[in-house]
Amino acid sequence: MTISQAQQTVNEWITTTGVRYYNELTNMAILTEEVGEVARIMARTYGEQSFKESDKKHELGEELADVLFVLLCIANQTGVDLTAELNKNIEKKTKRDSERHKNNPKLK
């Protein structure tokens, strides 16, 4: 599935099953909540925190998909073409960082 297809699929789901989009500020809050759930898993899986029993049922892939879903919702409702924006972002980073990372001794 391409990013564009994902945006279309989410829009179809929202307008049929989900009834309508939450407003932009609500979706921003939901996105923050979902990112927090990713952070919780990362801290316990790769960091020094230990799992609580209630944490064990959460899976990283599922939580990342939740983040992506809400991000796609926000893009759809604000008219952002994520494919175009990602392409522009990669081009910007390539121009800006073409030598910077190669010359960073911390990355060697």
C-alpha positions as CSV (number, residue, x, y, z in Angstrom):
1,M,0.0,0.0,0.0
2,T,1.4,3.4,-0.9
3,I,1.1,6.4,1.3
4,S,-1.6,7.9,-1.0
5,Q,-3.5,4.6,-0.9
6,A,-3.3,4.6,2.9
7,Q,-4.7,8.1,3.1
8,Q,-7.6,7.1,0.8
9,T,-8.2,3.9,2.8
10,V,-8.3,5.8,6.1
11,N,-10.6,8.4,4.6
12,E,-13.0,5.6,3.4
13,W,-12.9,4.0,6.8
14,I,-13.6,7.3,8.6
15,T,-16.5,8.3,6.3
16,T,-18.2,4.8,6.5
17,T,-17.3,3.0,9.7
18,G,-16.0,5.9,11.8
19,V,-18.9,8.3,10.7
20,R,-16.7,11.4,10.7
21,Y,-13.2,12.8,11.6
22,Y,-12.6,14.0,15.1
23,N,-11.7,17.7,15.0
24,E,-8.0,18.5,14.4
25,L,-7.2,19.4,18.0
26,T,-8.8,16.1,19.3
27,N,-6.8,14.2,16.7
28,M,-3.6,16.0,17.8
29,A,-4.3,14.9,21.4
30,I,-5.0,11.3,20.2
31,L,-1.7,11.3,18.3
32,T,0.1,12.4,21.4
33,E,-1.5,9.7,23.4
34,E,-0.6,7.1,20.8
35,V,3.0,8.3,20.6
36,G,3.1,7.9,24.4
37,E,2.1,4.3,24.1
38,V,5.0,3.7,21.6
39,A,7.3,5.4,24.1
40,R,6.1,3.2,26.9
41,I,6.9,0.0,24.9
42,M,10.3,1.3,23.8
43,A,11.3,2.3,27.3
44,R,10.4,-1.2,28.6
45,T,11.7,-3.2,25.6
46,Y,14.9,-1.3,24.8
47,G,15.3,0.9,27.9
48,E,15.7,0.2,31.5
49,Q,12.1,0.2,32.7
50,S,10.5,-3.2,33.5
51,F,7.1,-4.3,32.1
52,K,4.0,-4.1,34.3
53,E,1.5,-6.9,33.8
54,S,-0.8,-4.4,32.0
55,D,2.0,-3.5,29.5
56,K,2.6,-7.0,28.3
57,K,-0.5,-7.1,26.0
58,H,0.7,-4.1,23.9
59,E,2.7,-4.7,20.8
60,L,5.0,-2.2,19.2
61,G,3.7,-2.8,15.6
62,E,0.2,-2.3,16.7
63,E,1.0,1.0,18.5
64,L,3.0,2.3,15.5
65,A,0.1,1.5,13.3
66,D,-2.2,3.5,15.7
67,V,0.2,6.5,15.3
68,L,0.2,6.2,11.5
69,F,-3.6,6.0,11.4
70,V,-4.1,9.2,13.4
71,L,-1.3,10.9,11.4
72,L,-3.1,10.0,8.2
73,C,-6.3,11.3,9.6
74,I,-4.7,14.7,10.4
75,A,-3.2,14.8,6.9
76,N,-6.5,14.1,5.3
77,Q,-8.5,16.6,7.3
78,T,-5.9,19.4,6.8
79,G,-5.4,18.7,3.0
80,V,-1.8,17.5,3.3
81,D,-0.5,15.1,0.6
82,L,1.9,13.0,2.6
83,T,3.5,11.5,-0.4
84,A,4.5,14.9,-1.8
85,E,5.5,16.2,1.6
86,L,7.7,13.2,2.3
87,N,9.4,13.5,-1.1
88,K,10.1,17.2,-0.4
89,N,11.4,16.3,3.1
90,I,13.8,13.7,1.8
91,E,15.1,16.1,-0.9
92,K,15.6,18.8,1.8
93,K,17.4,16.4,4.1
94,T,19.6,15.1,1.3
95,K,20.7,18.6,0.3
96,R,21.2,19.7,3.9
97,D,22.9,16.6,5.3
98,S,24.7,15.1,2.3
99,E,28.1,15.5,4.0
100,R,27.1,16.2,7.6
101,H,26.4,12.7,8.6
102,K,29.4,11.2,6.7
103,N,31.7,13.6,8.6
104,N,30.2,13.0,12.0
105,P,32.7,11.0,14.1
106,K,29.9,9.9,16.5
107,L,28.4,7.9,13.6
108,K,31.5,5.9,12.7
